[in-house]
Amino acid sequence: MIVPMKKVAVIVQSKDADSALKSLGSLGVMHIEHQQAPQGKDLSAIQDDIAGINQALAILSADELWDNSGKENHQESGDWRFLSRHIIDAHKRLDQLAEYSRSLKARISAWESWGDFDPQAINSLAQKNIFVRLYQIPRREIEDLPSGVIVKELSSSQGIVNCAVISREKLDILFKEVALPKAGLNEMRARLAKDEKTIEVIKQDIRKNACYRQSLISQRESLKKELEFQEALRGMGETGEIKYLTGYVPFDSTEALSCFAKKEKWGLVINDPAPEDNVPTLLRTPRWVRLINPVFKLLEVLPGYRELDISLPFFVFFSLFFGILIGDAGYGIIYTFLTVWAQRKFSHKMQDKSVFFLLYVLSFCAIFWGLLTGSFFGQSWCAKLGFKPILPALNDTKTMQTLCFFLGALHLSIAHSWRAILKIPCLSALTDIGWICVLWSAFFFARMLILGVPLPGFVMNLLFIGIALVILFTNPQKNMLKGIGEGLGAVALSLMNNFTDVVSYVRLFAVGMAGLAIAETVNIMAGGISGKTLFAGIARIIIIVIGHGLNIVLGPMSVLVHGVRLNVLEFSGHANVTWSGLAYKPLRK
């Protein structure tokens, strides 16, 4: 459920503002709403410090720099500002050297065909009227050079000769002269070797600081808390010698705040939020329903304060959709083993371990659906082994499509039923009843148009009843004509959308069938390799591993695209959930 909030205002004397905020932070229940834009040099300095630590941590976390020993050997950083700047400056130097080394390698590659020489010696010869210039000349045109010059061939490629032209005076030659490099080939190679050693020294220097990573993270969290505190202080309203701050507190925390305010001798005003207030959202759901929270965090979505908390239907139907879209018990077992491995490897680094339990639930759904359909890394070879599906009807195309349309009508009807219950006793609740009638009419029309199932006789009456309820009760008011006009607009805009929304659930069947088709194709390809040789056995294993591995990777991606969409768009649209929520973040010490 979305926890009801109270809007509160805390009033203190200006001299007590700092201590009052610290006391509020220790209580940790008030989400602050700034009365003015927080600004000041102190805030900028803290933000700069946080940005510096973030940059330093990003450098320390780079794969090519990470020192595994630093993961275990945590040390306090001491002067963290100096440490952050040192890491950042070292990395800038590293980038500069790496860029220069890449440029140097390109120059070395370009001049290797010319051989090693000293550009300074060539320039000094010019002062003695001995001119040495470099050209790239087609071999057949070398004989056309002016007499009195010496042509020294250095290398050639595809009829083009790299040559040095030596003369006692400057001559105009039709070919473009190749400019001399600033350094010879050996000198460039020596500089490159020196830079590579310097790069390695800098990397080692950065790696040595990996042991301070956890200390920097702790310092960053402290700075974030300090920034939050300073923003709350700078954002307080002020009138004469009085300062005040407003915010939101969960309804069941107002008594604790009142007692605290009485003890601290603060002024306190508690009201219900106004319709125009941007109230934060705090979700409180049963522990097993909170398993869906990792999906919400991944999508970065949160229902608005005045919207519905759809965590429960989202969790139930998302799990069901996962089972249908994956649809293979073998893949579900693989996901289970992968989850066990990930939990053992990463759980000690994570405070919230609900993601692992969510993955176990989803894996079980895939296993269960695979048992229902008799699919274990494909169906054909399971049938040969005598494994029979628990519900063979689920392998029938028409039955499965009908089930998808049914799930669509049921899923969206739950959304409208929920809205209707919340609207009771208002007459507008009948609008949602009308849309439920339209949705189930769409279910029967989808079966008729797509599957060729005859339309039951009552469907037209059901559709007309639904449309009539929507027209009459979309906006019931004294001016009936105006209300009917709005209802007609709603029908015109949403009637066809209801049909397409129900039909869109057929994506569950289509994507599930695509995964099954890939599995069957892989099995056929592997089985088509004849012979009992070692090579044939290896080839079969490679095909099976790559083919089913591709399916195992693509499966969760299809769930993120289709399973999430049906909940976040179709269902949420009918439940009028826009995911416009502001997360409840109380001021804490």
N, C-alpha and C positions, 0 to 999 in steps of 0.2 A: 504494500500500500504506500501511497504518497502521504507522508506525515503532515498533518495540518500545522501551519505556522502562525505565529503571532508577531505583529510588528511592534517593536519596542523602541523607546527613546531613553537613553541614559543621560542625565543632566548632572554636571559636576562643576565645581569652581575651576577656573583656568589653571590655577596653581596645582590642582590635583589631577589634571588630565593624564599626565604620564603614569602616575601610580594607579589611577583608575583603569587604564588600559591593561597594565600588567596584571591587575586583579581579575579583569575580565578574561584575559588570556589563560589564567590559571583555572577559571571556571570552564572555559572551552565550550560554550553553547551558543554564542551569538555570531551570526553571519553579518559582517559589517557592510553597510551601504554608505558610501562616501557622500558627504554633503557638499564637497567641493573637490576639484581635481587635485590630488596630492602632487606636490612639486617641491623642489628644493635641492640644494647641493648635496645634502646628506643622502637623499634618495638616489641621485645620479652616481654618487661614489659607490654606494652599495651595489647598484646595478652593474657598474663597471667591474667591481670585484667578482660578482657572480659570473659575468661574461668571461672574465679572465680564467676563473677556475674551470668553467665549462670547456673553454678552449684547451686548457692544459689536460683535462681529463680525456677529451677527444683524442689528443695526441698520444697519451699513455695507453689508450684502448686500441690504437691502430695495430692491426695484425702483424705488420712487419717490425713493430717496435716492442710488442708485449713480451715481457719477461715472465715466464711461468713461475719462477721462484718468487717474484713479487706478489703473486696471488696469496701466498702463505705467510710471507714475512712482512706483516703490517707494522709500520712505524709512524710515530707522530711527526708531522711536517715542520713543526717549529714556526719559522717565518714563512707562512703559506703564500703571502704576496710575493716575496722574493722568489720562492720556489716556482710559482705559476709563471712569473715573468721570465725566469731562467729557462723553463721548459719551452715557453712560446718563442723566445729569442733563439734558442738552440734549433728549434724546428724550422724557423724562418731561414736560418743559416743553412740548414740541411736542404731545404727546398731550393735555395739559391745555388748551392753547390750541385745538386742533382740536375737542375736545369742547365747549368753551365757544362756539366759533364756530358749531358745529352747533345748539346751543341758541339762540344769538342769531339765527341765520337763521330758526329756527322762530318766534321771537317777532316778528321783523320781518314775516314772512309773515302772522302772525295779526293784526298791528296796521296793516297797510297799508291796509285798508279803512276804518279810523277816521281816517286822516290824521295829520299831525304836530301835536303840542301839547306843552306843558310841564307835566308832572304836578306840579311844585313850585308853579307859578303857581296851579293849581287848588286845591292844599292851602292856599295863602296866602289865597285868596278865601274859604275856609270860615271863616277867623278874622275876616272882615269880614261874616259872616252872608250870604254869597253862596255857595250850594251848587250845585256842578256835578257831576252824577253821570251815569255811562254805563250804558245799558241796550240790550238787544236785544228789541224789542217787535214783535209782529205789526202790520202796517200798519192792519188794521181795528180794532185796539184802542187806537190812539193817542188817538182822540177821547174815550175813557173815562178819560183821566188827569184828576186833580183840576184845578180851575180855579186860576188864579194861578201856573201854571208855564209856563216857556218851553221848548218842545221844538225842538231843533235837529237836523234830519236830516243825518247825515253820509254814510251810504251805505245801500244796501239790496240784498238778494239773496233771491230766491224768497219774497217777501212778508214777510221779516223785515227790520226797519229798525234799523240801528245809529244810535243817537241820544244826544244829550246833553240831560239834563233839568236846567233851571236854576230855582232857587227861592230865596226869602228865608228859608225855614226848612226843616228836615228833614221830609220827608213820607214816610209809609209807602206804598210802591207795591207792588203785588202781584208785580211782576216782580223777578227776581234781579239785583242790581247787579253790573256788570262791574268788577272791581278794577282800579285804575289801575296802569299799568306803573311801574317804577322810573325809567325814562328815556323821553324822547320818541323818535319814529321817526327823526328826523335824527341824534339823539345815538347811537342804537343803530347806525345805518348807519356813522357815523364810527368808532365803536368796532370794528365789524366790519372796516372797511378797515384800521384800525391793527393789529388782530390778524393779519390776513392778511399784512400787510407783515412783522410780527414772525415769523410762521411761516416765511416765505420766507427771512428772515435766519438763523433757526435751521437751516433745511435747508441753506443755503449753508455754515454753520459746520460742520455734520456732514459735508457733501460734501468739505470741505477735508481732512478727516482720512482720507479713503478711501485716500490714498497710504500710510498706515501699516498697511493691512490685512495685508499679507504679514508685516510685522514682528510684528504681534500674533499671527498664526498661529504663527510661529516661537517666540515667547515662550510661547504656550500649550503647544506640544510640549515645551519645556524644563521647564515646570511639571509636566506629566504625568510626565515622567521623574523629576523630583524627588519627586513624590508617590509614584511606584512605589518609589523608593529608600527613602523615609521609612516607607512601609507595611511594606516588607520588614524594616527595622531595628526598628520597633516590634512587628512580629509574630514576632520571634525568641524561641525558648525560652531560659530562663535558669535556671541552677543554680549558686548561689554565684558564683565568679569566671569561670564558663564560660557562654558563649552558643552556641547552635546554631540552625541553620535546616535545614529539610528541603525537599525538592522532587524534581523529576523531570528526568532528563537522557536524551536519545536514546542508545541502546545504543552507537552508534559515536562518541559524544563523551565517554564515560567515561574513556578513556585520556588524553585531553587534560586532563580535569578532575583526574585522579589526578596527572599530572605537575605541574600547576599547584599543587595542594594540597601536594605534596611540596616544591615550591620555596618556597611561602609558609609552610610549617610548620603546616599545618592538620591537624586530625583529620578523617578521611573514612571514612564507612561507605557501602557500596554493596550494595544488595539488590534482588531482584525485587519488584515491587509485589504487595501482598497483594490478595486478591479484593475486600476492602471498600474499598480505596483509590480515590479519585476521580482517576484518572490522566488527564492531558490528551491530546488527540489531535493528532498531527502527521501530515499526509498528504504522501507523496512519490509523485508519479505522473509518467509521461512527459509531456514538454512538450505534446504534441498532446492528451493527455487533460485536461490542466489548463485547456483551453479552456472546460470546463464549470464552472469555479470561479465565474465571475460569477453563474451561476444559483444556486449554493449561497449566495453572499453576499447575493443578492437575497432568497432565502427564509430566510436566517439559520439554516441547518441544518448540522449536522456530525455524522458518525457517532460513536458512543461508542468508547472505546479498545478494548473487547473485541468490537466489532461489525465488520461487513465494510465495506471501502472499495468502494463500488459506483460509483465515478466512471466507470469504463470502460463498463459496461452502461448507466449513466444517460446518458452522452454519446451512445452509439451509438443507443439507442432514442429518446432525446429528439429527436435530429436526424431520425430516421425519422418520428416522430410529427409533427414540424413540417412535413415534406414532405407527409404525407397530409392534415393538417388544413388547410394553405394550399392545396395541390393545384393551383396555377396558375403557369405559367412567367412570365406577364406580371407577376404580383404579386412573384415572386421577383426579377425584374429591377429592379422599383421598389425593393424592399428593398435590393438591391445598391447602387443609386445613392444611396439615403438613407444607407447605411453609409459609402460613400466620402465623401459630404458631411460626415457627422458626424466621421469620422476626421480630415479636413483641418481642421475647425473646433475640435475639442476634444482631439485626441490630445496636443498639446503641454502640456496641463494635467494629463495623467494619467500616472502611473508604470506602471500595469498596463494594457496595451493589448490584453489577450486578449479583451476583450468584442467588439472590432471583428472579430477573426478568427473568433470564434464566430458572429457575425452573418453573415459571409461564408459559413461552412459551412452555416448554416441556410437562407440565401438560395439557395445552390446546390441544397440538397435540395428546396426548393420548385420551382425551375426543372426539376430532373431529373424529379420526379413529374409536373409539368405536361407535359413532353415524353412521358412514358410514357402519359398519359391523353389527350393532344392538347388540353390546355386552355391557352389564352392569352387572358386576359381573357374567359373563357367558351369553351364548346366549339362552339356552333352556328355562329358566323360563321367560326371556323377551318375547320369542315367545308366551308363554302361556298367557301373559298379553296383547298380541296384539301389542307389539312394533315391528315395521317393520324397517329393515335396510334401509338406504338411497340408498346404492349401494349393493344389494344382491349378485351381481357377485363376490364381494370380498370374499365371503364365499365359492366360488368354488375353489377346490384345484388347478386345472389346470390354472385357470385364475390368481390366486395369484402367482403361480410359474412363469407364463409368465411375470407378472408384476415385479417380483424380477429380472428376467433375463434382462428385459427392463431397470430397474433402474441401473443395473450393467453396461450395455452397454452405457447408457446415462451418468452416473457418470464418467466413465473412458474416454468417448469421450470428455467430457468437459475439462478434463486434457490435452488431446492431442491437442484439438482445441486451448486452451490457449497457449500452447507451439508453435503451428504452427503460430499463429498471431504474437508472439514475434519474430519469426525467419524471417518473411517476410522482405525484398525480397529474402533472402537466399534460395537456392534450397532445403536445408535440411528441410525446412518447409513441403515439400511434403512427407517426411518420416512419420511425424505425421498424415498427411492425409491418408497415407497407413495403419497406425495402426488403425485409425478410421474404415476404411473398414474392417480390420481383426476383430475388436471388434464386429461389427454388423453381420459379417459372423458367429462369435462365438455365437451370440444371436440366430440366426436361427438354427445353428447346435445343440445348447442346447435344443431348443424346439423339434427338431426331435429326438434326442437321448434319452431324458428324458421324454418328454410328448407325443411322437409319432406323432407330427404334421409334415405333409409332407414338404419337403424342397422346397422353391420357386425356380423357374428356374434360376433367376438372381444371386442367392447366390454364385455359383461357380465362375462366372465372377467377382463378387465383391471381392471374396477372392483372385483370381489371380491378379486382379488390385492392391489390397492392398500389396500383397507380392512383386509384381514387383516394386512398389514405394519404399518400404522399402529397397529392394536390390540395386536399382539404386541410391537412394539419401540419404542413411544413412551417407555417408561421400563423397559428390561429390567433385572430384578433377581431376586434369589433368590426373593422372594415373588411367584410368577407371577401369582396372583390379583389382587394389588394393582396390579401392572404392567398387567394386562389391563384392570382397572377404569379406570386413567388413560387407556389407549388408547381405550376406549369413550367416555370423556368428550370426548377430543379429536375423535373422529369425529362425535359428536353436535353439538359446537359448530362445527366447521369444514367439514363435508362440503358443506353447502349454500352456505357462503361461497365455496368453491372454484368451484362452478358459477357463482355470480353474478359472481365476479371475472373469470372468462373471458369471460362475456357482456358485462361492462362495457366491454370493448375495442371493442365495436361503436360506441361514441361516436366513434371515429375516423372511421368511415364516415358517421355521422349528421351530425356537425359539418362534415365536408368537403363533403357533399352540400348542406348549408344554404348554405355559401359559394358553391358552384357555382350554386345556385338563384338567389341574389341577383345574381350576375354575369349569368346568362341573362336575368333579369327586367329588369335595367338595359339590356341590349342590345336586348331586345324593345321596351321603352319608347322608347328613342332611335330605333330603326328605325321605330317606328310613327308618327313625326312626318313627315308628307308635305310635299312642296314643296321647292323649291330656293332659297327666299328666304334673305336674311341672317338674319332672325329665326329661321327653322326651323333653320339651321345652328348659331346660338348656343344655341338650346334643346337641341339634341342634345348639344352639348359640355357644357353645364351638367349635364344628366342623367348623362352618362357620368362626368364628373369627380366629382360628388357621390356617385353610386351606387357606383362602383368605389373611390372614396376611403373610403367607409364600410366597405367590405369589407376594404380594406387596413388600416384601423385596428382593426377587430374581429378580424381574423385572429390577430395576436399575443396578443390577450386570450384567445381560445379556447385557444391553445397553453398559456398560463399556467394556465388553469383545468383543461384536460383532459390535455394532454401532461405537465404537471408532476405532476398527481394520479396518473396511472398509474405513475409512477416512485416518487414519494414515499410513496404510500399502498399501492397494490396490490403492486408489486414489493418495496418495503421491508418490508411486512408479511410476505410469504412468506420474505424473506431474514432476518427477525428483526432488522431495523435500526430502532431507535427514535429515531434522531437526537438522542441525549442527550449528545452529545460536549461536552467542555470544551476550548476552543481552547488549544493550546500557545503560551504567551507567555513566553519567557525574559526574565530580568532583563538589560537592556542599558543601556550608557551612552548 
